């Protein structure tokens, strides 16, 4: 008999409202350990609201979020982050006037005893940052800044990273850098929930996919089942990206 491991993240009937308007309604899905889930959908579908609700930035009005067997529904963002669920929001979460090394050290400001080991681990995962450790973060390329943002997140030993539109506004070569960075994170044992504008790239990276429309799950399944016709029905031109 096959024993299935419990999900790392279990979301059940998650509902979020902004005033009278439903941003999410009855959203249910699982993220297994060491997996990647692509969350796709048109603008306004509720993708970023989902990320914010999972990370504690927006309180749900109904439903539950269970992470590693612990109900974290309604917990503070700091408590959820300390539990091992890290949200990388849209935009580059770095301090541009500080060097790469200073940015990495800032990520472990609350635990200086582990700082040296955490910095070494970041450089092992992202060797390019070691070469640029004395460079101001603001002078890095967009893709390299996202790499640094991800490195900072991995220094707190997360189990799951929510990557919210990390490729937004980047040139194609820098998008490659972002996806390679996420692959390195997965190789280090971190699960990824990816909210992404480039549907084809996201499907090539992830194991599973769900498509949001107007705050509801319109489709979910394995990425090998998400063919062009199905995605074109929900995403239109986004499938060509």
N, CA and C of each residue as an Amber inpcrd file, in Angstrom:
protein
   723
   0.8400000  -1.1940000   0.0000000   0.0000000   0.0000000   0.0000000
   0.8820000   1.2540000   0.0000000   0.6020000   2.1920000  -0.9100000
   1.3740000   3.4240000  -1.0040000   0.9040000   4.4250000   0.0430000
   1.8490000   4.9700000   0.7940000   1.5280000   5.9830000   1.7970000
   1.8800000   7.3500000   1.2230000   0.8870000   8.2230000   1.1360000
   1.0950000   9.5530000   0.5870000   1.4960000  10.5230000   1.6970000
   2.5740000  11.2460000   1.4770000   3.0270000  12.2200000   2.4640000
   2.0120000  13.3470000   2.5800000   1.7950000  13.8680000   3.7710000
   0.8610000  14.9890000   3.9230000   1.3830000  16.2070000   3.1820000
   0.4910000  17.0710000   2.7010000   0.9470000  18.2490000   1.9600000
   1.7350000  19.1990000   2.8560000   2.6780000  19.8950000   2.2520000
   3.4060000  20.9350000   2.9680000   2.4690000  22.0980000   3.2680000
   1.6630000  22.4660000   2.2760000   0.6790000  23.5410000   2.4190000
  -0.6790000  23.0080000   1.9900000  -1.6750000  23.1700000   2.8420000
  -3.0410000  22.7390000   2.5370000  -3.9700000  23.9420000   2.6940000
  -4.5610000  24.3650000   1.5940000  -5.4720000  25.5130000   1.5830000
  -6.8800000  24.9930000   1.3250000  -7.8170000  25.3810000   2.1800000
  -9.1770000  24.8880000   2.0730000 -10.1810000  26.0390000   2.1100000
 -10.9560000  26.1580000   1.0210000 -12.0840000  27.0970000   0.9480000
 -11.6860000  28.5250000   1.3200000 -10.4930000  28.9490000   0.9020000
  -9.9870000  30.2660000   1.2710000 -10.8040000  31.3500000   0.5580000
 -11.2980000  32.2900000   1.3460000 -12.1390000  33.3710000   0.8270000
 -11.6440000  34.6980000   1.3780000 -11.4450000  35.6540000   0.4770000
 -10.9750000  36.9900000   0.8530000 -11.8910000  38.0160000   0.2050000
 -12.2800000  39.0250000   0.9940000 -13.0950000  40.1150000   0.4560000
 -12.4050000  41.4470000   0.6780000 -12.5460000  42.3280000  -0.2960000
 -12.1830000  43.7280000  -0.1410000 -13.4920000  44.5110000  -0.1320000
 -13.9560000  44.8740000   1.0570000 -15.2760000  45.4660000   1.1600000
 -16.3270000  44.4330000   0.8160000 -17.2050000  44.7710000  -0.1180000
 -18.2630000  43.8320000  -0.5110000 -17.8230000  42.9060000  -1.6380000
 -16.6620000  43.2060000  -2.2500000 -16.2160000  42.4380000  -3.4130000
 -15.3690000  41.2450000  -2.9950000 -15.6600000  40.0860000  -3.5800000
 -14.8590000  38.8870000  -3.3420000 -13.6010000  38.9280000  -4.2210000
 -12.4320000  38.9010000  -3.5810000 -11.1790000  38.7900000  -4.3230000
 -10.8060000  37.3320000  -4.5240000 -11.1280000  36.4840000  -3.5440000
 -10.9580000  35.0250000  -3.6370000 -12.2150000  34.3890000  -3.0690000
 -12.6080000  33.2790000  -3.6760000 -13.8000000  32.5880000  -3.1850000
 -13.5800000  31.0740000  -3.2290000 -13.5890000  30.4590000  -2.0530000
 -13.5580000  28.9890000  -1.9260000 -12.3770000  28.3600000  -2.6720000
 -11.1930000  28.9160000  -2.4820000  -9.9890000  28.3960000  -3.1470000
  -9.4040000  27.2580000  -2.3180000  -9.2370000  26.1000000  -2.9520000
  -8.7370000  24.8950000  -2.2830000  -7.6510000  24.2440000  -3.1280000
  -6.5010000  23.9800000  -2.5060000  -5.4230000  23.2740000  -3.2080000
  -4.3770000  22.8430000  -2.1900000  -3.4720000  21.9590000  -2.6260000
  -2.3470000  21.4940000  -1.8180000  -1.0390000  21.7790000  -2.5490000
   0.0150000  21.9590000  -1.7560000   1.3740000  22.0070000  -2.2910000
   2.1690000  20.9220000  -1.5770000   2.5490000  19.8460000  -2.2790000
   3.3440000  18.7920000  -1.6480000   4.7610000  19.2840000  -1.3290000
   5.4640000  18.5860000  -0.4370000   6.8680000  18.9420000  -0.1690000
   7.7100000  18.8380000  -1.4410000   8.7210000  19.7010000  -1.5370000
   9.6960000  19.6660000  -2.6520000   9.0400000  19.7160000  -4.0250000
   7.9530000  20.4790000  -4.1420000   7.2550000  20.5860000  -5.4200000
   7.1740000  22.0450000  -5.8360000   6.6440000  22.2660000  -7.0350000
   6.4270000  23.6300000  -7.5150000   5.0270000  23.7270000  -8.1060000
   4.3050000  24.7460000  -7.6830000   2.9530000  25.0050000  -8.1730000
   2.9440000  26.3310000  -8.9090000   2.4520000  26.3260000 -10.1570000
   2.2840000  27.5580000 -10.9290000   0.8540000  28.0470000 -10.7670000
   0.7000000  29.3080000 -10.3820000  -0.6110000  29.9410000 -10.2640000
  -0.7320000  30.9460000 -11.4040000  -1.6410000  30.6790000 -12.3190000
  -1.8110000  31.4990000 -13.5120000  -3.1960000  32.1350000 -13.5170000
  -3.3440000  33.1390000 -14.3560000  -4.6420000  33.7890000 -14.4820000
  -4.4890000  35.1810000 -15.0470000  -5.5640000  35.7360000 -15.6070000
  -5.4910000  37.0920000 -16.1520000  -5.3480000  38.1260000 -15.0400000
  -5.0590000  39.3590000 -15.4120000  -4.9890000  40.4370000 -14.4340000
  -6.3110000  40.5470000 -13.6770000  -6.2000000  40.7290000 -12.3660000
  -7.3970000  40.8540000 -11.5470000  -8.0330000  39.5410000 -11.1480000
  -7.3630000  38.4250000 -11.4510000  -7.9410000  37.1180000 -11.1360000
  -7.8450000  36.7680000  -9.6550000  -6.9500000  37.4600000  -8.9170000
  -6.7870000  37.1670000  -7.4980000  -5.4690000  36.5220000  -7.1440000
  -4.5190000  36.4980000  -8.0800000  -3.2590000  35.7940000  -7.8470000
  -2.4580000  36.4210000  -6.7100000  -2.2480000  37.7250000  -6.7700000
  -1.4630000  38.3790000  -5.7260000  -2.2230000  38.4260000  -4.3990000
  -3.5410000  38.5010000  -4.4610000  -4.3360000  38.4130000  -3.2300000
  -4.1150000  37.0590000  -2.5690000  -4.0350000  36.0060000  -3.3730000
  -3.7580000  34.6820000  -2.8200000  -2.4190000  34.6730000  -2.1010000
  -1.3860000  35.2360000  -2.7330000  -0.0590000  35.2730000  -2.0960000
  -0.1120000  36.0430000  -0.7890000  -0.8020000  37.1680000  -0.7910000
  -0.8850000  38.0040000   0.4100000  -1.6860000  37.3220000   1.5150000
  -2.7060000  36.5720000   1.1410000  -3.4990000  35.8630000   2.1470000
  -2.6970000  34.7190000   2.7690000  -1.9430000  34.0010000   1.9470000
  -1.1460000  32.8890000   2.4600000  -0.0470000  33.3720000   3.4000000
   0.4860000  34.5630000   3.1230000   1.6030000  35.0700000   3.9320000
   1.1540000  35.9600000   5.0800000  -0.1540000  36.0870000   5.2860000
  -0.6580000  36.8200000   6.4440000  -0.8400000  38.3080000   6.2400000
  -0.6120000  38.7920000   5.0280000  -0.7420000  40.2210000   4.7730000
  -2.1940000  40.6570000   4.6070000  -3.0510000  39.7180000   4.2130000
  -4.4770000  39.9930000   4.0510000  -5.2460000  38.9230000   4.8250000
  -6.1500000  39.3140000   5.7310000  -6.8850000  38.3090000   6.4980000
  -8.0210000  37.6920000   5.6850000  -8.1380000  36.3780000   5.6610000
  -9.2790000  35.7530000   4.9900000 -10.5450000  35.9010000   5.8380000
 -11.6790000  35.8930000   5.1730000 -12.9520000  35.9300000   5.9020000
 -13.4870000  34.5240000   6.1390000 -12.9150000  33.5480000   5.4130000
 -13.3190000  32.1490000   5.5960000 -12.2220000  31.2610000   5.0510000
 -12.2620000  29.9900000   5.4740000 -11.2940000  29.0190000   4.9960000
 -10.1070000  28.8720000   5.9350000  -9.2190000  27.9360000   5.5900000
  -8.0630000  27.6500000   6.4270000  -6.7970000  27.5270000   5.5910000
  -5.6810000  27.8770000   6.2240000  -4.3450000  27.6940000   5.6540000
  -3.5520000  26.8800000   6.6610000  -3.1690000  25.6720000   6.2780000
  -2.4130000  24.7780000   7.1520000  -1.0430000  24.5640000   6.5460000
   0.0010000  24.8960000   7.2850000   1.3740000  24.7880000   6.8110000
   2.1490000  23.8450000   7.7120000   2.6910000  22.7830000   7.1270000
   3.4010000  21.7370000   7.8770000   2.5590000  21.2240000   9.0460000
   1.2790000  21.0260000   8.7910000   0.3810000  20.4770000   9.8020000
  -0.1110000  21.4580000  10.8420000   0.2960000  22.7140000  10.7290000
  -0.0920000  23.7370000  11.7040000  -1.0220000  24.7510000  11.0540000
  -2.1460000  25.0160000  11.7020000  -3.0980000  25.9960000  11.1940000
  -2.5320000  27.3960000  11.4140000  -2.1970000  28.0770000  10.3020000
  -1.6350000  29.4290000  10.4000000  -2.6230000  30.4840000   9.9180000
  -3.8810000  30.0970000   9.7640000  -4.9090000  31.0390000   9.3320000
  -4.9760000  32.2130000  10.2960000  -4.8440000  33.4110000   9.7730000
  -4.9260000  34.6030000  10.6100000  -3.6650000  34.9260000  11.3950000
  -2.6060000  34.1420000  11.2330000  -1.3460000  34.4420000  11.9220000
  -0.7020000  35.6850000  11.3120000   0.1970000  36.3070000  12.0610000
   0.8740000  37.4950000  11.5690000   1.8780000  37.1120000  10.4740000
   2.2270000  38.0480000   9.5850000   3.2460000  37.7560000   8.5700000
   4.5660000  37.2890000   9.1730000   4.9600000  37.8730000  10.2950000
   6.2220000  37.4800000  10.9160000   6.1650000  36.0440000  11.4080000
   5.0340000  35.6650000  12.0250000   4.8850000  34.2910000  12.5210000
   4.8950000  33.2910000  11.3760000   4.2560000  33.6370000  10.2660000
   4.2140000  32.7390000   9.1140000   5.5990000  32.6180000   8.4880000
   6.3130000  33.7280000   8.4250000   7.6720000  33.6840000   7.8880000
   8.5710000  32.8220000   8.7610000   8.4470000  32.9740000  10.0790000
   9.2710000  32.1730000  10.9840000   8.9090000  30.6980000  10.9240000
   7.6830000  30.4030000  10.5380000   7.2720000  29.0100000  10.3830000
   7.8840000  28.3610000   9.1520000   8.4010000  29.2050000   8.2040000
   9.0670000  28.6610000   7.0260000   8.3920000  28.9530000   5.7120000
   7.3660000  29.8300000   5.7120000   6.6970000  30.2240000   4.4740000
   7.0820000  31.6700000   4.1820000   7.8380000  31.8760000   3.1130000
   8.3860000  33.1920000   2.7900000   7.7660000  33.7120000   1.4980000
   7.2850000  34.9340000   1.5570000   6.6360000  35.5890000   0.4120000
   7.5880000  36.6000000  -0.1970000   7.8940000  36.4220000  -1.4820000
   8.6820000  37.4090000  -2.2310000   7.7120000  38.1830000  -3.1070000
   7.3170000  39.3880000  -2.6970000   6.3050000  40.1300000  -3.4460000
   6.8540000  40.7030000  -4.7340000   5.9430000  41.1370000  -5.5910000
   6.3100000  41.8090000  -6.8310000   7.2100000  43.0040000  -6.5210000
   8.2530000  43.1720000  -7.3030000   9.2330000  44.2240000  -7.0200000
  10.4650000  43.6050000  -6.3870000  11.5690000  44.3270000  -6.4000000
  12.8350000  43.7640000  -5.9440000  13.0900000  44.1160000  -4.4910000
  13.0500000  43.1070000  -3.6330000  13.1780000  43.3300000  -2.2000000
  14.6130000  43.4180000  -1.7380000  15.3390000  44.4170000  -2.2230000
  16.7320000  44.6070000  -1.8070000  16.9260000  46.0620000  -1.3810000
  18.0140000  46.2920000  -0.6620000  18.3900000  47.6530000  -0.2710000
  19.4160000  48.1500000  -1.2980000  19.0120000  49.0240000  -2.2220000
  19.8920000  49.3620000  -3.3550000  21.1910000  50.0520000  -2.9700000
  21.2100000  50.8000000  -1.8620000  22.4300000  51.5230000  -1.4960000
  23.4320000  50.6530000  -0.7430000  22.9960000  49.4690000  -0.2990000
  23.8810000  48.5550000   0.4170000  24.5280000  47.5810000  -0.5590000
  25.6680000  47.0480000  -0.1870000  26.3250000  46.0510000  -1.0240000
  25.5710000  44.7310000  -0.9550000  25.9280000  43.8440000  -1.8480000
  25.3400000  42.5000000  -1.8330000  25.5690000  41.8360000  -0.4780000
  26.7950000  41.9030000   0.0310000  27.0980000  41.2980000   1.3220000
  26.2760000  41.9290000   2.4370000  26.1500000  43.2390000   2.4280000
  25.3620000  43.9110000   3.4700000  23.8940000  43.5220000   3.3930000
  23.3780000  43.3500000   2.1840000  22.0040000  42.8840000   2.0260000
  21.8190000  41.5000000   2.6320000  22.7870000  40.6240000   2.3740000
  22.6910000  39.2670000   2.9130000  22.7890000  39.2780000   4.4390000
  23.6640000  40.0850000   4.9760000  23.7900000  40.1610000   6.4310000
  22.5300000  40.7090000   7.0790000  21.8480000  41.6360000   6.3930000
  20.6050000  42.1940000   6.9230000  19.5390000  41.1210000   7.0930000
  19.5930000  40.1020000   6.2450000  18.5830000  39.0410000   6.3000000
  18.7010000  38.2100000   7.5680000  19.8630000  38.2360000   8.2100000
  20.0750000  37.4450000   9.4320000  20.3620000  38.3470000  10.6250000
  19.8340000  39.5680000  10.5820000  20.1070000  40.5300000  11.6500000
  19.6150000  40.0470000  13.0090000  18.5840000  39.1980000  12.9960000
  18.0150000  38.7250000  14.2640000  18.6950000  37.4560000  14.7820000
  19.6090000  36.9030000  14.0080000  20.2730000  35.6620000  14.4160000
  21.7250000  35.7020000  13.9440000  22.5270000  36.5210000  14.5910000
  23.8950000  36.7400000  14.1240000  24.7790000  35.5100000  14.2840000
  24.4160000  34.5980000  15.1660000  25.2340000  33.3950000  15.3590000
  25.2270000  32.5240000  14.1080000  24.1360000  32.5680000  13.3560000
  24.0130000  31.7400000  12.1570000  24.4000000  32.4990000  10.8940000
  24.8270000  33.7630000  11.0540000  25.0150000  34.6190000   9.8820000
  26.0600000  34.0720000   8.9250000  27.2410000  33.7250000   9.4220000
  28.3200000  33.2880000   8.5380000  27.9230000  32.0420000   7.7500000
  27.3060000  31.0780000   8.4240000  26.8850000  29.8540000   7.7400000
  25.7990000  30.1530000   6.7160000  24.8920000  31.0730000   7.0490000
  23.8100000  31.4140000   6.1280000  24.3400000  32.1250000   4.8920000
  25.3120000  33.0070000   5.0710000  25.9100000  33.7050000   3.9340000
  26.6470000  32.7050000   3.0360000  27.3830000  31.7890000   3.6450000
  28.0840000  30.7680000   2.8620000  27.1020000  29.9360000   2.0480000
  25.9740000  29.6000000   2.6560000  24.9560000  28.8080000   1.9570000
  24.3910000  29.5950000   0.7770000  24.1640000  30.8930000   0.9710000
  23.6580000  31.7210000  -0.1220000  24.6400000  31.7510000  -1.2780000
  25.9220000  31.8580000  -0.9750000  26.9350000  31.8940000  -2.0240000
  27.0820000  30.5370000  -2.7110000  26.8440000  29.4530000  -1.9820000
  26.8960000  28.1290000  -2.5930000  25.7730000  27.9650000  -3.6100000
  24.5860000  28.4630000  -3.2710000  23.4410000  28.3390000  -4.1710000
  23.5670000  29.3010000  -5.3430000  24.0650000  30.5080000  -5.0560000
  24.1800000  31.5510000  -6.0850000  25.6200000  32.0560000  -6.1620000
  26.5020000  31.3220000  -6.8480000  27.9170000  31.7280000  -6.9170000
  28.1200000  33.1180000  -7.5160000  27.2140000  33.5570000  -8.3850000
  27.3730000  34.8760000  -9.0050000  27.3490000  35.9840000  -7.9610000
  26.6410000  35.7680000  -6.8620000  26.5740000  36.8000000  -5.8220000
  27.9020000  36.9180000  -5.0750000  28.6150000  35.8190000  -4.9510000
  29.9280000  35.8850000  -4.2950000  30.8600000  36.8230000  -5.0710000
  30.7780000  36.7570000  -6.3980000  31.6280000  37.5930000  -7.2410000
  31.2550000  39.0710000  -7.1240000  30.0100000  39.3340000  -6.7190000
  29.5190000  40.7130000  -6.6560000  29.2720000  41.1740000  -5.2210000
  29.8580000  40.5000000  -4.2550000  29.5100000  40.7740000  -2.8630000
  29.8350000  42.1900000  -2.4190000  30.7740000  42.8630000  -3.0480000
  31.1200000  44.2370000  -2.6650000  30.4280000  45.2770000  -3.5490000
  29.5950000  44.8080000  -4.4540000  28.9080000  45.7040000  -5.3840000
  27.5990000  46.1840000  -4.7770000  27.2530000  47.4610000  -4.9830000
  25.9780000  47.9880000  -4.4950000  24.8290000  47.2650000  -5.1860000
  23.8350000  46.8550000  -4.4140000  22.7240000  46.0800000  -4.9650000
  21.9840000  46.8410000  -6.0570000  21.9300000  48.1700000  -5.9140000
  21.2230000  48.9680000  -6.9080000  21.8770000  48.9870000  -8.2640000
  23.1330000  48.5750000  -8.3470000  23.8330000  48.5490000  -9.6320000
  23.7590000  47.1820000 -10.3090000  23.1430000  46.2110000  -9.6600000
  22.9480000  44.9010000 -10.2740000  21.8730000  44.9840000 -11.3470000
  21.8880000  44.0300000 -12.2660000  20.8020000  43.9360000 -13.2410000
  19.5230000  43.5300000 -12.5200000  18.3960000  43.6970000 -13.2150000
  17.1150000  43.3300000 -12.6070000  17.0660000  41.8710000 -12.1850000
  17.5520000  40.9810000 -13.0490000  17.5550000  39.5620000 -12.7160000
  18.4550000  39.2500000 -11.5400000  19.6080000  39.9470000 -11.4770000
  20.5260000  39.7190000 -10.3630000  19.9400000  40.2420000  -9.0530000
  19.1820000  41.3360000  -9.1220000  18.5150000  41.8340000  -7.9180000
  17.4700000  40.8350000  -7.4190000  16.7550000  40.2130000  -8.3430000
  15.7930000  39.1880000  -7.9340000  16.5210000  37.9790000  -7.3620000
  17.6720000  37.6430000  -7.9140000  18.4950000  36.5620000  -7.3620000
  18.8950000  36.8850000  -5.9300000  19.3010000  38.1240000  -5.6970000
  19.6820000  38.5410000  -4.3500000  18.4910000  38.5010000  -3.4070000
  17.3310000  38.9290000  -3.8910000  16.1180000  38.8750000  -3.0720000
  15.7950000  37.4380000  -2.6730000  15.9310000  36.5190000  -3.6270000
  15.6780000  35.1120000  -3.3370000  16.7300000  34.5570000  -2.3880000
  17.9900000  34.9480000  -2.5740000  19.0560000  34.4950000  -1.6720000
  18.7760000  34.9480000  -0.2380000  18.3270000  36.1870000  -0.0820000
  17.9850000  36.7020000   1.2520000  16.8770000  35.8560000   1.8800000
  15.8970000  35.4790000   1.0680000  14.7990000  34.6670000   1.5930000
  15.2780000  33.2850000   2.0260000  16.1820000  32.6920000   1.2390000
  16.6320000  31.3340000   1.5420000  17.5250000  31.2710000   2.7770000
  18.0400000  32.4150000   3.2080000  18.9200000  32.4270000   4.3720000
  18.1780000  32.1240000   5.6730000  16.8440000  32.2290000   5.6480000
  16.0660000  31.9150000   6.8600000  15.5310000  30.4860000   6.8140000
  16.1020000  29.6630000   5.9100000  15.7450000  28.2390000   5.8000000
  14.2440000  28.0080000   5.6010000  13.6380000  28.6040000   4.5730000
  12.2050000  28.3820000   4.3470000  11.9330000  26.9850000   3.8210000
  10.7130000  26.5240000   4.0240000  10.2550000  25.2830000   3.4010000
   9.5190000  25.5690000   2.1040000   8.9200000  26.7750000   2.0390000
   8.1370000  27.1580000   0.8590000   8.3620000  28.6330000   0.5760000
   8.6250000  28.9490000  -0.7030000   8.7690000  30.3360000  -1.1520000
   7.6300000  30.6540000  -2.1100000   6.9420000  31.7610000  -1.8590000
   5.9450000  32.2750000  -2.7990000   6.6350000  33.3240000  -3.6560000
   6.8200000  33.0300000  -4.9280000   7.4940000  33.9270000  -5.8620000
   6.4320000  34.6470000  -6.6820000   6.1680000  35.9010000  -6.3310000
   5.0690000  36.6570000  -6.9340000   5.6020000  37.5580000  -8.0440000
   5.4540000  37.0940000  -9.2950000   5.8240000  37.8750000 -10.4780000
   7.2770000  38.3560000 -10.4230000   8.2050000  37.4680000 -10.0990000
   9.6070000  37.8670000 -10.0160000  10.1710000  38.2990000 -11.3650000
   9.5580000  37.8470000 -12.4650000  10.0910000  38.1800000 -13.7900000
   9.4710000  39.4460000 -14.3660000   8.5770000  40.0930000 -13.6250000
   7.8560000  41.2480000 -14.1580000   8.8160000  42.3690000 -14.5470000
   8.6980000  42.8230000 -15.7940000   9.4850000  43.9530000 -16.2630000
  10.9230000  43.6330000 -16.6250000  11.3040000  42.3660000 -16.6260000
  12.6930000  42.0070000 -16.9180000  12.8690000  41.6510000 -18.3920000
  14.0750000  41.9000000 -18.8830000  14.4360000  41.4650000 -20.2300000
  14.5170000  39.9390000 -20.2670000  14.3370000  39.3310000 -21.4510000
  14.3220000  37.8630000 -21.5400000  15.5270000  37.1810000 -20.8960000
  16.7370000  37.7270000 -21.0760000  17.9180000  37.0980000 -20.4840000
  17.8580000  37.1430000 -18.9630000  17.2750000  38.2110000 -18.4080000
  17.1520000  38.3180000 -16.9610000  16.0500000  37.4050000 -16.4250000
  15.0370000  37.1460000 -17.2500000  14.0170000  36.1670000 -16.8690000
  14.6630000  34.7920000 -16.7180000  15.6070000  34.4880000 -17.6090000
  16.3520000  33.2280000 -17.5010000  17.0740000  33.1510000 -16.1580000
  17.6570000  34.2640000 -15.7180000  18.3660000  34.2990000 -14.4380000
  17.4020000  34.0020000 -13.2870000  16.2090000  34.5830000 -13.3340000
  15.2160000  34.3620000 -12.2770000  14.8220000  32.8910000 -12.2060000
  14.5310000  32.2910000 -13.3640000  14.1050000  30.8880000 -13.3530000
  15.2390000  29.9660000 -12.9130000  16.4670000  30.2790000 -13.3110000
  17.5980000  29.4740000 -12.8520000  17.7600000  29.6090000 -11.3410000
  17.5240000  30.8020000 -10.8100000  17.6070000  31.0040000  -9.3620000
  16.5590000  30.1680000  -8.6380000  15.3590000  30.1210000  -9.1870000
  14.3050000  29.3190000  -8.5730000  14.6210000  27.8280000  -8.6740000
  15.2460000  27.4210000  -9.7660000  15.6590000  26.0100000  -9.8810000
  16.6890000  25.6600000  -8.8070000  17.5980000  26.5770000  -8.5490000
  18.5950000  26.3410000  -7.5020000  17.9290000  26.2620000  -6.1300000
  16.9070000  27.0760000  -5.9210000  16.1640000  27.0030000  -4.6580000
  15.4960000  25.6450000  -4.5060000  14.8910000  25.1460000  -5.5740000
  14.2620000  23.8220000  -5.5180000  15.3020000  22.7300000  -5.2640000
  16.4550000  22.8660000  -5.8900000  17.5150000  21.8780000  -5.6840000
  17.9810000  21.8650000  -4.2370000  17.8080000  22.9960000  -3.5470000
  18.1830000  23.0800000  -2.1330000  17.0690000  22.5700000  -1.2180000
  15.9720000  22.0500000  -1.8070000  14.9100000  21.4440000  -1.0120000
  13.7490000  22.3530000  -0.6780000  13.6420000  23.4880000  -1.3720000
  12.5770000  24.4530000  -1.0870000  11.4490000  24.2760000  -2.1000000
  10.2150000  24.1790000  -1.6020000   9.0550000  24.1610000  -2.4890000
   8.7720000  25.5810000  -2.9690000   8.1560000  25.6930000  -4.1510000
   7.9090000  26.9980000  -4.7570000   6.4530000  27.1020000  -5.1860000
   5.8040000  28.1860000  -4.7900000   4.5040000  28.5690000  -5.3400000
   4.7670000  29.7870000  -6.2110000   4.6080000  29.6110000  -7.5120000
   5.0210000  30.6300000  -8.4800000   3.8070000  31.3010000  -9.1000000
   3.7270000  32.6200000  -8.9310000   2.7480000  33.4330000  -9.6390000
   3.5060000  34.1020000 -10.7690000   3.0800000  33.8240000 -11.9950000
   3.9650000  34.1650000 -13.1230000   3.1690000  34.6090000 -14.3410000
   3.6820000  35.6520000 -15.0200000   3.0420000  36.1540000 -16.2350000
   3.3720000  35.3020000 -17.4530000   4.5530000  34.6670000 -17.4450000
   4.9700000  33.8600000 -18.5880000   4.4780000  32.4280000 -18.3870000
   3.2960000  32.1400000 -18.9360000   2.6480000  30.8560000 -18.6760000
   3.4930000  29.6780000 -19.1250000   4.0580000  29.7710000 -20.3310000
   4.8110000  28.6190000 -20.8410000   6.0460000  28.3540000 -19.9970000
   6.7250000  29.4110000 -19.5440000   7.8990000  29.2320000 -18.6870000
   7.4940000  28.6270000 -17.3470000   6.4080000  29.1050000 -16.7900000
   5.9440000  28.5970000 -15.4990000   5.5800000  27.1210000 -15.5890000
   4.9270000  26.7300000 -16.6740000   4.5280000  25.3300000 -16.8320000
   5.7380000  24.4310000 -17.0380000   6.7860000  24.9670000 -17.6720000
   8.0000000  24.1900000 -17.8360000   8.7580000  23.9930000 -16.5350000
   8.4970000  24.8620000 -15.5740000   9.1950000  24.8140000 -14.2890000
   8.4340000  23.9970000 -13.2460000   7.1140000  24.1440000 -13.2270000
   6.3020000  23.6010000 -12.1320000   5.8540000  22.1640000 -12.3900000
   5.3860000  21.5330000 -11.3070000   4.8100000  20.1850000 -11.3860000
   3.2950000  20.2420000 -11.5710000   2.6810000  21.2120000 -10.9130000
   1.2310000  21.3640000 -10.9370000   0.8770000  22.8080000 -11.2570000
  -0.3630000  22.9960000 -11.6780000  -0.8150000  24.3180000 -12.0730000
  -2.2550000  24.5190000 -11.6230000  -2.5650000  25.7460000 -11.2230000
  -3.9640000  26.1170000 -11.0660000  -4.1880000  27.4580000 -11.7440000
  -5.3500000  27.5930000 -12.3460000  -5.7180000  28.8060000 -13.0640000
  -6.8380000  29.4980000 -12.3070000  -6.6140000  30.7630000 -11.9540000
  -7.6260000  31.5600000 -11.2750000  -8.3680000  32.4360000 -12.2760000
  -9.6690000  32.5430000 -12.0700000 -10.5060000  33.4690000 -12.8200000
 -11.5000000  34.0870000 -11.8600000 -11.4650000  35.4090000 -11.7520000
 -12.4000000  36.1380000 -10.9000000 -12.4360000  35.5800000  -9.4810000
 -11.2520000  35.2400000  -8.9850000 -11.1430000  34.7980000  -7.6120000
 -11.4640000  33.3430000  -7.3470000 -11.7940000  32.6070000  -8.3690000
 -12.1090000  31.1810000  -8.2190000 -11.1090000  30.3460000  -9.0150000
 -10.9490000  29.0810000  -8.6100000 -10.1150000  28.1660000  -9.3900000
 -10.9280000  27.6890000 -10.5910000 -10.4620000  28.0580000 -11.7960000
 -11.1420000  27.6590000 -13.0180000 -10.6590000  26.2940000 -13.5080000
  -9.3940000  25.9740000 -13.1840000  -8.8280000  24.6870000 -13.6040000
  -7.6310000  24.3870000 -12.7210000  -7.3880000  23.1130000 -12.4560000
  -6.1740000  22.6950000 -11.7650000  -5.7970000  21.2950000 -12.2190000
  -4.5010000  21.0160000 -12.1770000  -4.0270000  19.7000000 -12.5740000
  -2.5250000  19.7100000 -12.7800000  -1.9960000  18.5990000 -13.2640000
  -0.5770000  18.5060000 -13.5560000  -0.2110000  19.3850000 -14.7360000
   1.0030000  19.8950000 -14.7450000   1.4030000  20.7750000 -15.8380000
   1.4330000  20.0330000 -17.1760000   1.6100000  18.7200000 -17.1330000
   1.6020000  17.9620000 -18.3780000   0.2100000  17.8720000 -18.9870000
  -0.8170000  18.2210000 -18.2000000  -2.1930000  18.2180000 -18.6940000
  -2.6300000  19.5900000 -19.2100000  -1.8340000  20.6070000 -18.9420000
  -2.2210000  21.9870000 -19.2770000  -1.7810000  22.3120000 -20.7020000
  -2.5150000  21.8150000 -21.6540000  -2.1730000  22.0350000 -23.0510000
  -2.5120000  23.4370000 -23.5280000  -2.0360000  23.8090000 -24.7220000
  -2.2570000  25.1540000 -25.2650000  -3.7270000  25.5320000 -25.3920000
  -4.5690000  24.5680000 -25.7830000  -5.9800000  24.8940000 -25.9770000
  -6.6400000  25.2590000 -24.6530000  -6.3360000  24.5010000 -23.6150000
  -6.9350000  24.7810000 -22.3120000  -6.4850000  26.1380000 -21.7950000
  -5.1850000  26.4180000 -21.8720000  -4.6820000  27.6870000 -21.3550000
  -5.1590000  28.8580000 -22.1970000  -5.2760000  28.6750000 -23.5070000
  -5.7680000  29.7470000 -24.3620000  -7.1920000  30.1250000 -23.9830000
  -7.9610000  29.1360000 -23.5690000  -9.3390000  29.4020000 -23.1600000
  -9.3880000  30.3340000 -21.9600000  -8.4250000  30.1900000 -21.0380000
  -8.4540000  30.9800000 -19.8040000  -7.5370000  32.1940000 -19.8470000
  -6.4400000  32.1000000 -20.5860000  -5.4320000  33.1420000 -20.5220000
  -5.2780000  33.9400000 -21.8140000  -5.7990000  33.4370000 -22.9120000
  -5.6720000  34.1510000 -24.1670000  -4.2390000  34.2600000 -24.6090000
  -3.7880000  35.4800000 -24.8990000  -2.4440000  35.6960000 -25.4410000
  -1.3330000  35.3800000 -24.4610000  -1.6440000  35.2420000 -23.1660000
  -0.5960000  34.9860000 -22.1740000   0.1190000  33.6700000 -22.4290000
  -0.5560000  32.7300000 -23.1070000   0.0760000  31.4310000 -23.3620000
   1.2450000  31.5460000 -24.3180000   1.3030000  32.6100000 -25.0620000
   2.3900000  32.7490000 -26.0320000   3.6650000  33.2780000 -25.4060000
   3.5600000  33.7560000 -24.1650000   4.7420000  34.3690000 -23.5130000
   5.7400000  33.3230000 -23.1310000
